[in-house]
Amino acid sequence: MRIAHVNFSDARDGISGSVRSRMEAQKKQGDAPTLFSPLVTTPEADVRQLRPVCQEFATALRGFEQNNGIAGLSAELLLDLWRQPDFLAADIVHLHATTSNYFSLYLLP
């Protein structure tokens, strides 16, 4: 099964480390997990870095999100998900850290 994880960081320690542990367990089961994150500290085959789509649009979204108390994985970075073939092909999507305002829920249908 193809699984997409969306998280604020690709770190192997702390809360982000639990995402990586889950991914390792999924690999052992024969699944194909991929992590999407704006903060990539080590290049790995199963990690994709999210990048802003358009600077002008990103600036406008950042202002909106700051005014509404949203930080971290913002809409400007999440729009890059729709350009990622591994995300589009995923059977399951795990949205990590949504309760800490790391993930902008404004983009979800």
CORKA-V247102 format. One record per pair of residues at least 12 apart in sequence whose C-alpha atoms are under 10 Angstrom apart, sorted by sequence separation. I is the first residue (numbers start at 1). J is the second residue. D is the distance in Angstrom with one decimal. If there is no record, write none. Layout:
i->I j->J d->D
i->I j->J d->D
//
This chain:
i->7 j->19 d->8.1
i->23 j->35 d->8.3
i->34 j->46 d->4.8
i->35 j->47 d->4.7
i->36 j->48 d->4.9
i->37 j->49 d->5.2
i->38 j->50 d->4.6
i->39 j->51 d->9.6
i->62 j->74 d->7.4
i->6 j->19 d->9.3
i->20 j->33 d->9.6
i->33 j->46 d->6.9
i->34 j->47 d->5.8
i->35 j->48 d->6.1
i->36 j->49 d->5.9
i->37 j->50 d->5.5
i->38 j->51 d->6.4
i->61 j->74 d->8.1
i->62 j->75 d->8.0
i->5 j->19 d->7.7
i->20 j->34 d->9.8
i->32 j->46 d->8.4
i->33 j->47 d->9.0
i->34 j->48 d->7.3
i->35 j->49 d->8.4
i->36 j->50 d->6.3
i->37 j->51 d->8.8
i->38 j->52 d->9.0
i->61 j->75 d->6.8
i->62 j->76 d->7.3
i->5 j->20 d->9.4
i->20 j->35 d->8.4
i->35 j->50 d->9.9
i->61 j->76 d->6.4
i->19 j->35 d->8.6
i->58 j->74 d->9.1
i->60 j->76 d->9.1
i->5 j->22 d->9.7
i->58 j->75 d->8.0
i->59 j->76 d->8.3
i->5 j->23 d->8.5
i->57 j->75 d->9.9
i->58 j->76 d->5.0
i->4 j->23 d->9.6
i->57 j->76 d->7.4
i->58 j->77 d->8.1
i->3 j->23 d->8.7
i->55 j->76 d->8.8
i->58 j->79 d->9.8
i->52 j->74 d->9.5
i->53 j->75 d->9.7
i->54 j->76 d->7.9
i->3 j->26 d->8.7
i->23 j->46 d->9.3
i->50 j->73 d->9.2
i->52 j->75 d->8.9
i->53 j->76 d->6.4
i->54 j->77 d->9.7
i->2 j->26 d->9.7
i->52 j->76 d->5.4
i->53 j->77 d->7.0
i->73 j->97 d->9.3
i->1 j->26 d->9.0
i->10 j->35 d->7.3
i->51 j->76 d->8.0
i->52 j->77 d->4.9
i->53 j->78 d->8.9
i->54 j->79 d->9.7
i->72 j->97 d->9.8
i->73 j->98 d->9.1
i->78 j->103 d->8.3
i->1 j->27 d->9.7
i->9 j->35 d->9.1
i->10 j->36 d->8.1
i->11 j->37 d->9.9
i->50 j->76 d->9.3
i->51 j->77 d->5.5
i->52 j->78 d->8.1
i->53 j->79 d->6.7
i->54 j->80 d->9.8
i->77 j->103 d->9.7
i->78 j->104 d->7.9
i->8 j->35 d->9.9
i->9 j->36 d->8.5
i->10 j->37 d->6.4
i->50 j->77 d->5.7
i->51 j->78 d->8.3
i->52 j->79 d->7.7
i->53 j->80 d->6.1
i->74 j->101 d->8.8
i->77 j->104 d->9.5
i->78 j->105 d->9.9
i->1 j->29 d->9.4
i->2 j->30 d->9.6
i->3 j->31 d->7.3
i->4 j->32 d->8.6
i->5 j->33 d->7.2
i->6 j->34 d->8.6
i->7 j->35 d->7.2
i->8 j->36 d->8.3
i->9 j->37 d->5.5
i->10 j->38 d->8.4
i->11 j->39 d->8.4
i->49 j->77 d->9.4
i->50 j->78 d->7.1
i->51 j->79 d->8.7
i->52 j->80 d->6.7
i->53 j->81 d->9.9
i->72 j->100 d->8.9
i->73 j->101 d->7.9
i->74 j->102 d->7.1
i->75 j->103 d->7.9
i->76 j->104 d->9.3
i->79 j->107 d->8.1
i->1 j->30 d->7.6
i->2 j->31 d->6.1
i->3 j->32 d->6.1
i->4 j->33 d->5.8
i->5 j->34 d->6.0
i->6 j->35 d->5.9
i->7 j->36 d->6.4
i->8 j->37 d->5.4
i->9 j->38 d->6.6
i->10 j->39 d->6.4
i->11 j->40 d->7.7
i->12 j->41 d->9.6
i->50 j->79 d->8.6
i->51 j->80 d->6.2
i->71 j->100 d->8.7
i->72 j->101 d->6.9
i->73 j->102 d->4.8
i->74 j->103 d->6.0
i->75 j->104 d->5.7
i->78 j->107 d->7.8
i->1 j->31 d->4.7
i->2 j->32 d->4.7
i->3 j->33 d->4.5
i->4 j->34 d->5.0
i->5 j->35 d->4.7
i->6 j->36 d->4.8
i->7 j->37 d->5.3
i->8 j->38 d->6.3
i->9 j->39 d->4.8
i->10 j->40 d->5.5
i->11 j->41 d->6.9
i->12 j->42 d->9.9
i->50 j->80 d->5.9
i->51 j->81 d->9.0
i->53 j->83 d->9.5
i->70 j->100 d->8.9
i->71 j->101 d->5.9
i->72 j->102 d->4.4
i->73 j->103 d->4.7
i->74 j->104 d->5.1
i->75 j->105 d->8.3
i->78 j->108 d->10.0
i->1 j->32 d->6.0
i->2 j->33 d->5.8
i->3 j->34 d->6.2
i->4 j->35 d->6.0
i->5 j->36 d->6.0
i->6 j->37 d->6.1
i->7 j->38 d->8.1
i->8 j->39 d->6.4
i->9 j->40 d->6.3
i->10 j->41 d->6.6
i->11 j->42 d->8.4
i->49 j->80 d->9.1
i->50 j->81 d->7.0
i->70 j->101 d->5.4
i->71 j->102 d->5.7
i->72 j->103 d->6.7
i->73 j->104 d->6.4
i->74 j->105 d->8.8
i->75 j->106 d->7.4
i->76 j->107 d->9.7
i->1 j->33 d->8.0
i->2 j->34 d->7.8
i->3 j->35 d->8.5
i->4 j->36 d->7.2
i->5 j->37 d->8.5
i->6 j->38 d->9.3
i->7 j->39 d->8.8
i->8 j->40 d->9.1
i->9 j->41 d->8.0
i->10 j->42 d->7.8
i->49 j->81 d->9.5
i->69 j->101 d->7.8
i->70 j->102 d->7.2
i->71 j->103 d->7.6
i->72 j->104 d->8.3
i->73 j->105 d->9.8
i->74 j->106 d->9.2
i->75 j->107 d->6.5
i->10 j->43 d->9.6
i->39 j->72 d->10.0
i->48 j->81 d->9.5
i->50 j->83 d->9.7
i->70 j->103 d->7.9
i->71 j->104 d->7.9
i->74 j->107 d->9.2
i->75 j->108 d->9.8
i->10 j->44 d->9.8
i->38 j->72 d->8.8
i->39 j->73 d->9.6
i->50 j->84 d->9.0
i->70 j->104 d->6.7
i->38 j->73 d->7.3
i->49 j->84 d->9.8
i->70 j->105 d->9.4
i->37 j->73 d->8.1
i->38 j->74 d->9.6
i->48 j->84 d->8.4
i->70 j->106 d->10.0
i->10 j->47 d->7.5
i->10 j->48 d->9.3
i->48 j->86 d->8.9
i->10 j->49 d->9.2
i->38 j->77 d->7.1
i->48 j->87 d->9.6
i->65 j->104 d->8.2
i->9 j->49 d->9.5
i->37 j->77 d->8.7
i->38 j->78 d->9.0
i->46 j->86 d->9.6
i->37 j->78 d->9.1
i->65 j->106 d->9.5
i->4 j->46 d->9.8
i->5 j->47 d->9.3
i->6 j->48 d->9.7
i->8 j->50 d->9.7
i->36 j->78 d->9.2
i->38 j->80 d->9.9
i->4 j->47 d->9.9
i->6 j->50 d->9.6
i->36 j->80 d->9.6
i->37 j->81 d->9.7
i->36 j->81 d->7.8
i->36 j->84 d->9.1
i->36 j->86 d->9.4
i->35 j->86 d->9.5
i->36 j->87 d->8.2
i->34 j->86 d->7.3
i->35 j->87 d->9.1
i->33 j->86 d->9.2
i->34 j->87 d->8.0
i->32 j->86 d->9.8
i->33 j->87 d->10.0
i->34 j->90 d->8.8
i->33 j->90 d->8.6
i->32 j->90 d->9.0
i->33 j->91 d->10.0
i->35 j->93 d->10.0
i->32 j->91 d->9.9
i->33 j->92 d->9.2
i->34 j->93 d->9.7
i->35 j->94 d->9.4
i->36 j->95 d->10.0
i->33 j->93 d->9.5
i->33 j->94 d->10.0
i->9 j->72 d->9.7
i->8 j->72 d->6.6
i->9 j->73 d->9.4
i->7 j->72 d->9.5
i->8 j->73 d->5.9
i->7 j->73 d->7.6
i->8 j->74 d->9.6
i->6 j->73 d->8.8
i->6 j->78 d->8.9
i->6 j->81 d->9.1
i->19 j->94 d->9.4
i->19 j->96 d->8.0
i->16 j->96 d->8.7
i->6 j->87 d->9.4
i->15 j->96 d->9.5
i->16 j->97 d->9.0
i->4 j->86 d->7.4
i->5 j->87 d->8.7
i->15 j->97 d->8.8
i->3 j->86 d->8.7
i->4 j->87 d->5.9
i->2 j->86 d->8.1
i->3 j->87 d->8.1
i->4 j->88 d->8.9
i->2 j->87 d->8.8
i->4 j->89 d->8.8
i->5 j->90 d->9.5
i->2 j->88 d->9.9
i->3 j->89 d->8.7
i->4 j->90 d->5.8
i->2 j->89 d->7.1
i->3 j->90 d->5.2
i->4 j->91 d->7.9
i->5 j->92 d->8.5
i->6 j->93 d->7.6
i->7 j->94 d->8.6
i->8 j->95 d->9.9
i->1 j->89 d->10.0
i->2 j->90 d->4.8
i->3 j->91 d->5.9
i->4 j->92 d->6.2
i->5 j->93 d->5.9
i->6 j->94 d->6.2
i->7 j->95 d->6.8
i->8 j->96 d->8.0
i->1 j->90 d->7.8
i->2 j->91 d->5.3
i->3 j->92 d->4.8
i->4 j->93 d->4.7
i->5 j->94 d->4.7
i->6 j->95 d->5.2
i->7 j->96 d->5.2
i->8 j->97 d->7.6
i->1 j->91 d->6.3
i->2 j->92 d->6.7
i->3 j->93 d->5.9
i->4 j->94 d->6.1
i->5 j->95 d->6.2
i->6 j->96 d->6.0
i->7 j->97 d->6.7
i->8 j->98 d->9.8
i->1 j->92 d->7.9
i->2 j->93 d->8.9
i->3 j->94 d->7.5
i->4 j->95 d->8.5
i->5 j->96 d->7.1
i->6 j->97 d->8.7
i->7 j->98 d->8.9
i->6 j->98 d->9.7
i->8 j->102 d->6.5
i->7 j->102 d->7.9
i->8 j->103 d->8.0
i->6 j->102 d->10.0
i->7 j->103 d->8.0
i->6 j->103 d->8.5
//
